[in-house]
Amino acid sequence: MDSCLMIWSMRPQMRAYRFVGHKDAVMCVQFSPSGHLVASGSRDKTVRLWVPSVKGESTVFKAHTATVRSVHFSSDGQSLVTASDDKTIKVWTVHRQKFLFSLSQHINWVRCARFSPDGRLIVSASDDKTVKLWDKTSRECIHSFCEHGGFVNHVDFHPSGTCIAAAGTDNTVKVWDVRMNRLLQHYQVHSAVVNSLSFHPSGNYLVTASNDSTLKILDLLEGRLLYTLHGHQGPATCVAFSRAGDLFASGGSDEQVSDYSPPPHRSVLSVLPEMLWLSHLQRLRPDGSESDWTWI
């Protein structure tokens, strides 16, 4: 792994930005809701806030005492939550760039932490095999979900804020109702560790990425596997829908980032059957260039 941050423009012929500052591998990255800032976390134990411009200026948070695995902005862009191998979750103010408080009931590495859409709750996933739900105001853990049979790699809120989905080393994806603390759906569609997941903004679909090298799209309304996408030459390590839901992208241990873009005036989900056979996909190279990529 290198210690650089890459930002690509989805507009044709636009150059990519390569930002240098971290002293070790970059483990996570996220744009702020406004798009004016980018947060990154690293094995160097720091979090950086970048201005996505040619200069690539950044501010450093000496955030944790171990690798930072996750960064996430609140929906209003005012707060940032970080998760680390030091077993803690920390919350920061973005504009004043101040530490607010720490959450520390996990007993192993914390892989992921996310704000709820309304900012009232935080959910975290850990190698202690639990998913914890926290009240941001009281700073208390209000529930622990213990159904995973292995480490929990990733967790996120449904766009409605009423559910969460988690992915783990037991090869499963689980969906819980956070109002009733009840398991709603349990998917066993991958043959290896599930590393990442992302809800479509409509809340009707979930995309997952796995060490089995595939991405899978789940239909949450019908509770079934909708599509399997092949293409990464090795583990697919991360995946995310765009905020508008019109495309999604994945990254893998094959050092490739893939952009799943539909033709103009069509949604990404409507063209997925065609995308399994046609090259509507782009592979993004580290030098910022693109190449067509046909899936099998």
C-alpha positions as CSV (number, residue, x, y, z in Angstrom):
1,M,0.0,0.0,0.0
2,D,1.2,3.5,-0.7
3,S,0.4,6.5,1.5
4,C,-1.3,8.6,-1.1
5,L,-4.9,9.8,-1.6
6,M,-6.3,9.8,-5.2
7,I,-9.3,11.8,-6.3
8,W,-10.8,11.3,-9.8
9,S,-13.3,13.4,-11.6
10,M,-16.1,11.6,-13.2
11,R,-16.2,14.2,-16.0
12,P,-14.4,13.2,-19.2
13,Q,-10.9,14.5,-19.8
14,M,-10.5,15.8,-16.2
15,R,-7.3,15.1,-14.4
16,A,-7.0,13.2,-11.2
17,Y,-5.5,14.6,-8.0
18,R,-2.9,12.8,-6.0
19,F,-2.5,14.0,-2.5
20,V,0.6,13.3,-0.3
21,G,0.8,13.7,3.5
22,H,0.1,10.5,5.3
23,K,3.2,8.6,6.5
24,D,1.7,5.2,6.1
25,A,-1.1,3.4,4.2
26,V,-4.5,5.2,3.8
27,M,-7.2,3.0,5.2
28,C,-10.4,5.1,4.6
29,V,-11.6,8.2,2.9
30,Q,-14.9,10.2,2.6
31,F,-16.1,13.4,1.1
32,S,-18.1,15.8,3.3
33,P,-21.8,16.3,2.3
34,S,-20.9,19.6,0.7
35,G,-18.0,18.1,-1.3
36,H,-15.7,20.9,0.0
37,L,-13.7,18.6,2.3
38,V,-12.3,15.1,2.2
39,A,-11.4,13.1,5.3
40,S,-8.9,10.3,5.4
41,G,-7.6,7.9,8.0
42,S,-4.3,6.1,8.0
43,R,-2.1,3.5,9.6
44,D,0.0,6.5,10.8
45,K,-2.7,7.0,13.5
46,T,-3.8,10.3,12.1
47,V,-6.9,11.8,10.3
48,R,-6.4,14.4,7.7
49,L,-9.0,16.9,6.3
50,W,-8.1,17.9,2.7
51,V,-9.4,20.6,0.5
52,P,-9.9,18.8,-2.9
53,S,-8.0,21.3,-5.1
54,V,-4.8,21.4,-7.0
55,K,-2.8,22.5,-3.9
56,G,-4.1,19.5,-1.9
57,E,-3.8,21.3,1.5
58,S,-4.7,19.4,4.6
59,T,-5.1,19.7,8.4
60,V,-3.9,16.8,10.6
61,F,-5.7,15.4,13.6
62,K,-3.5,13.3,15.9
63,A,-6.5,11.2,16.3
64,H,-5.7,7.8,17.8
65,T,-3.0,5.6,19.2
66,A,-3.3,3.0,16.5
67,T,-4.4,2.6,12.9
68,V,-7.5,4.6,11.9
69,R,-9.9,2.3,10.1
70,S,-12.9,4.5,9.4
71,V,-13.9,8.2,9.0
72,H,-17.5,9.4,8.5
73,F,-19.1,12.9,8.3
74,S,-22.5,13.6,9.9
75,S,-25.2,14.5,7.4
76,D,-24.9,18.2,8.2
77,G,-21.1,18.1,7.8
78,Q,-20.5,19.5,11.2
79,S,-19.1,16.4,12.9
80,L,-16.7,13.6,12.1
81,V,-16.6,10.1,13.7
82,T,-13.4,8.0,13.5
83,A,-12.8,4.4,14.5
84,S,-9.5,2.7,15.3
85,D,-7.5,-0.3,16.2
86,D,-7.0,1.4,19.7
87,K,-10.6,0.0,20.3
88,T,-12.1,3.5,20.5
89,I,-14.5,5.6,18.5
90,K,-13.9,9.4,18.6
91,V,-16.1,12.3,17.6
92,W,-14.7,15.6,16.4
93,T,-16.0,19.0,15.3
94,V,-15.1,19.7,11.7
95,H,-14.8,23.5,11.5
96,R,-13.1,24.1,14.8
97,Q,-11.3,20.8,14.3
98,K,-11.6,19.9,18.0
99,F,-11.9,16.6,19.8
100,L,-15.3,16.2,21.5
101,F,-15.5,12.8,23.1
102,S,-14.5,9.1,22.9
103,L,-16.6,5.9,23.0
104,S,-14.7,3.0,24.4
105,Q,-16.7,-0.2,25.2
106,H,-15.4,-2.4,22.4
107,I,-12.8,-4.9,23.5
108,N,-11.0,-5.3,20.1
109,W,-10.2,-3.3,17.0
110,V,-13.1,-1.1,15.8
111,R,-13.3,-1.5,12.0
112,C,-16.1,1.0,11.2
113,A,-18.3,3.8,12.7
114,R,-21.2,5.7,11.1
115,F,-23.6,8.5,12.1
116,S,-27.3,7.9,11.6
117,P,-28.9,10.1,9.0
118,D,-30.3,12.4,11.7
119,G,-27.0,12.5,13.6
120,R,-28.6,11.3,16.9
121,L,-27.0,7.8,16.8
122,I,-23.6,6.2,16.0
123,V,-23.2,2.6,15.0
124,S,-19.8,0.8,15.2
125,A,-18.5,-2.6,14.1
126,S,-15.6,-4.4,15.8
127,D,-13.3,-7.4,15.8
128,D,-15.0,-8.3,19.2
129,K,-17.8,-9.7,17.0
130,T,-20.3,-7.0,18.0
131,V,-22.1,-4.1,16.4
132,K,-22.8,-1.4,19.0
133,L,-25.4,1.3,18.8
134,W,-24.6,4.6,20.7
135,D,-26.6,7.6,21.7
136,K,-24.6,10.6,20.6
137,T,-26.0,13.0,23.2
138,S,-25.7,10.7,26.3
139,R,-22.6,9.0,24.9
140,E,-23.9,5.7,26.1
141,C,-24.1,2.3,24.3
142,I,-27.8,1.6,24.0
143,H,-27.6,-1.8,22.4
144,S,-25.1,-4.5,21.3
145,F,-25.9,-6.8,18.4
146,C,-24.0,-10.1,18.9
147,E,-25.3,-12.3,16.2
148,H,-22.2,-12.3,14.0
149,G,-20.0,-15.4,14.1
150,G,-16.8,-13.5,13.3
151,F,-15.2,-10.1,13.1
152,V,-17.5,-7.4,11.8
153,N,-15.8,-5.4,9.0
154,H,-18.4,-2.9,8.0
155,V,-21.7,-1.4,9.2
156,D,-24.0,1.4,7.9
157,F,-27.4,2.9,8.4
158,H,-30.3,2.5,6.0
159,P,-31.2,6.0,4.5
160,S,-34.3,6.0,6.7
161,G,-32.3,5.6,9.8
162,T,-34.5,2.8,11.0
163,C,-32.2,-0.1,10.1
164,I,-28.5,-1.0,10.0
165,A,-26.6,-3.5,7.8
166,A,-23.4,-5.2,8.8
167,A,-20.8,-7.4,7.0
168,G,-18.4,-9.8,8.6
169,T,-15.8,-12.5,8.3
170,D,-18.5,-15.2,8.8
171,N,-19.3,-14.5,5.1
172,T,-22.7,-13.0,6.0
173,V,-24.6,-9.7,5.7
174,K,-27.2,-9.0,8.4
175,V,-29.9,-6.3,8.6
176,W,-31.3,-5.2,11.9
177,D,-34.2,-2.9,12.9
178,V,-32.7,-0.4,15.4
179,R,-36.1,0.6,16.9
180,M,-36.9,-3.0,18.0
181,N,-33.3,-4.3,18.1
182,R,-34.5,-7.2,15.9
183,L,-32.7,-9.1,13.2
184,L,-34.7,-8.6,10.0
185,Q,-32.7,-10.2,7.2
186,H,-29.7,-12.6,7.0
187,Y,-27.9,-13.1,3.7
188,Q,-25.4,-15.9,3.0
189,V,-24.6,-15.1,-0.6
190,H,-20.8,-14.8,-0.5
191,S,-18.3,-17.6,-0.3
192,A,-15.7,-15.6,1.7
193,V,-15.3,-12.7,4.0
194,V,-17.6,-9.7,3.3
195,N,-15.5,-6.5,3.5
196,S,-17.9,-3.6,2.7
197,L,-21.5,-2.7,1.9
198,S,-23.5,0.4,0.8
199,F,-27.2,1.2,0.7
200,H,-28.7,2.6,-2.5
201,P,-30.2,6.1,-1.6
202,S,-33.7,4.7,-2.2
203,G,-33.1,2.2,0.6
204,N,-34.3,-0.7,-1.7
205,Y,-30.9,-2.2,-2.6
206,L,-27.7,-3.1,-0.9
207,V,-24.3,-3.7,-2.7
208,T,-21.6,-5.8,-1.0
209,A,-17.9,-6.5,-1.7
210,S,-16.2,-9.7,-0.7
211,N,-12.9,-11.6,-0.6
212,D,-14.5,-14.0,-3.1
213,S,-13.7,-11.2,-5.7
214,T,-17.4,-10.5,-6.4
215,L,-19.9,-7.7,-5.8
216,K,-23.5,-8.6,-5.1
217,I,-26.6,-6.5,-5.3
218,L,-29.3,-7.5,-2.8
219,D,-33.0,-6.6,-3.3
220,L,-34.1,-5.6,0.3
221,L,-37.8,-5.4,-0.5
222,E,-37.9,-9.0,-1.7
223,G,-35.0,-10.2,0.5
224,R,-33.1,-11.9,-2.3
225,L,-29.9,-11.7,-4.3
226,L,-30.4,-9.7,-7.5
227,Y,-27.1,-9.6,-9.3
228,T,-23.5,-10.9,-9.0
229,L,-20.7,-8.9,-10.6
230,H,-17.3,-10.5,-11.3
231,G,-14.2,-8.6,-12.4
232,H,-11.8,-7.9,-9.5
233,Q,-8.7,-10.2,-9.7
234,G,-8.7,-10.9,-6.0
235,P,-10.6,-9.6,-3.0
236,A,-13.0,-6.7,-3.5
237,T,-12.3,-4.6,-0.5
238,C,-14.7,-1.7,-0.7
239,V,-17.8,-0.5,-2.5
240,A,-20.1,2.5,-2.4
241,F,-23.1,4.0,-4.2
242,S,-22.9,7.7,-5.2
243,R,-25.1,10.1,-3.2
244,A,-27.5,10.3,-6.1
245,G,-27.5,6.5,-6.6
246,D,-26.7,6.9,-10.3
247,L,-23.5,5.0,-10.1
248,F,-21.3,2.9,-7.7
249,A,-17.6,2.2,-7.5
250,S,-15.5,-0.6,-6.0
251,G,-11.9,-1.1,-5.0
252,G,-9.9,-4.3,-4.7
253,S,-6.6,-5.8,-3.7
254,D,-5.8,-5.9,-7.5
255,E,-5.0,-2.2,-7.1
256,Q,-8.0,-1.2,-9.3
257,V,-10.9,1.2,-8.7
258,S,-13.9,0.4,-10.9
259,D,-16.6,2.9,-11.8
260,Y,-20.0,1.4,-12.7
261,S,-21.6,4.1,-14.8
262,P,-24.7,3.8,-16.9
263,P,-25.3,5.4,-20.3
264,P,-26.9,8.9,-20.2
265,H,-30.5,9.1,-18.9
266,R,-30.6,5.6,-17.5
267,S,-30.1,4.5,-13.9
268,V,-27.3,2.1,-12.9
269,L,-29.7,-0.5,-11.6
270,S,-31.8,-0.5,-14.8
271,V,-28.8,-1.4,-17.0
272,L,-27.1,-3.9,-14.7
273,P,-28.2,-6.9,-16.8
274,E,-26.6,-5.3,-19.9
275,M,-23.6,-4.3,-17.8
276,L,-22.9,-7.9,-17.1
277,W,-22.0,-8.3,-20.8
278,L,-21.2,-4.8,-22.2
279,S,-18.3,-2.5,-21.3
280,H,-20.2,0.4,-19.6
281,L,-17.6,0.1,-16.8
282,Q,-14.4,2.1,-16.3
283,R,-11.2,1.0,-14.6
284,L,-9.4,4.0,-13.0
285,R,-5.7,3.8,-13.0
286,P,-3.3,5.3,-10.4
287,D,-2.1,7.8,-13.0
288,G,-5.6,9.2,-13.3
289,S,-6.3,7.7,-16.7
290,E,-9.2,5.3,-17.6
291,S,-9.6,2.2,-19.6
292,D,-12.7,0.2,-20.7
293,W,-13.4,-2.9,-18.7
294,T,-15.7,-5.7,-19.8
295,W,-17.2,-7.9,-17.2
296,I,-17.7,-11.6,-17.6
